[in-house]
Structures are given as C-alpha cells and as structure tokens.
Amino acid sequence: MRVVNGRGAFLADVKLDICIRADVVMLATGASYAPLVPVQMDTLDKHSTPNVLTLDKDTSKLGQNTVAHTRLCVGRAL
C-alpha cells in the first residue's frame, strides 16, 4: 500500500488488526530514509520511514518534543 499525505509518501505492508481502530494507522518506526529519486523533495520513500509525512515542529518551548506521531495520511492500494 502507498501511504500518502501532502508532505510525502512511502510503501507499507498492510495487516488488519481488531485491536486497532479502523481509522488509525500503526507503523513501526526506525527505518532508514531511502528516497526513490534522491534529488526530488516529494519522492517516494522505499523503507517506509514515517518521517516523510511529519512536520518537524516542537510541541512547545517547554516540552522540546516533536509532533511527529500525529499525522493524517491516506492509504492507497497499488
């Protein structure tokens, strides 16, 4: 499946699980960034790196954490 939002896209395998809500995507993190076309900003990531969908923005000045775990995306079957 191709997972897409306005910032980027990556490929991911799909497994349905009754323990996860129908409108939620759970994705393991930690993959290395592997762009399909390295010089293109919005290229497809081959290793399913969720960072291509996220905004690098702090939660607050106090927290110094990112909002990376809150992104909207759309899955499209290939």
C-alpha positions as CSV (number, residue, x, y, z in Angstrom):
1,M,0.0,0.0,0.0
2,R,1.1,3.5,-0.7
3,V,0.7,5.8,2.4
4,V,0.4,9.5,1.3
5,N,-0.2,13.0,2.7
6,G,0.8,16.4,1.5
7,R,4.4,16.1,2.6
8,G,5.4,12.7,1.1
9,A,4.7,9.1,0.5
10,F,6.1,5.6,1.4
11,L,5.3,2.0,0.7
12,A,4.0,-0.2,3.6
13,D,2.6,-3.7,4.0
14,V,-0.9,-3.9,5.5
15,K,-2.2,-6.1,8.3
16,L,-5.6,-5.6,9.7
17,D,-5.9,-6.0,13.5
18,I,-9.1,-5.9,15.5
19,C,-7.1,-4.2,18.4
20,I,-6.6,-1.1,16.3
21,R,-9.4,1.3,15.4
22,A,-10.5,1.3,11.8
23,D,-9.4,5.0,11.3
24,V,-5.9,4.5,12.8
25,V,-2.6,3.5,11.2
26,M,0.1,2.0,13.4
27,L,3.5,2.0,11.9
28,A,6.8,0.8,13.4
29,T,9.5,3.5,13.3
30,G,13.2,3.4,12.9
31,A,13.7,2.7,9.2
32,S,16.5,4.5,7.3
33,Y,15.4,7.1,4.7
34,A,15.7,5.6,1.2
35,P,14.3,8.0,-1.4
36,L,13.3,6.6,-4.8
37,V,14.6,9.7,-6.5
38,P,17.2,11.2,-4.1
39,V,17.2,14.7,-5.6
40,Q,13.4,15.1,-5.6
41,M,11.8,16.6,-2.5
42,D,8.5,14.7,-2.6
43,T,9.8,11.4,-3.8
44,L,8.5,8.0,-2.5
45,D,10.4,6.5,0.4
46,K,11.2,2.8,-0.2
47,H,11.8,1.9,3.5
48,S,8.5,3.1,5.0
49,T,10.1,5.9,7.0
50,P,7.2,7.8,8.7
51,N,9.3,11.0,9.0
52,V,8.5,11.8,5.3
53,L,4.9,12.5,6.4
54,T,5.7,14.6,9.5
55,L,6.3,18.2,10.3
56,D,9.5,18.9,12.3
57,K,7.8,21.2,14.8
58,D,8.2,21.3,18.6
59,T,5.2,20.5,20.8
60,S,6.1,23.6,22.9
61,K,9.1,25.5,24.1
62,L,8.9,23.7,27.4
63,G,8.5,20.2,26.0
64,Q,11.1,20.2,23.3
65,N,9.4,17.2,21.7
66,T,8.1,16.9,18.2
67,V,4.6,16.4,16.9
68,A,5.7,13.6,14.7
69,H,3.2,11.0,16.0
70,T,0.2,12.9,14.9
71,R,-0.1,13.0,11.1
72,L,-3.0,12.5,8.8
73,C,-2.4,10.1,5.9
74,V,-4.3,8.2,3.2
75,G,-3.6,4.6,2.2
76,R,-3.9,3.8,-1.5
77,A,-3.7,0.2,-2.8
78,L,-1.1,-0.2,-5.5
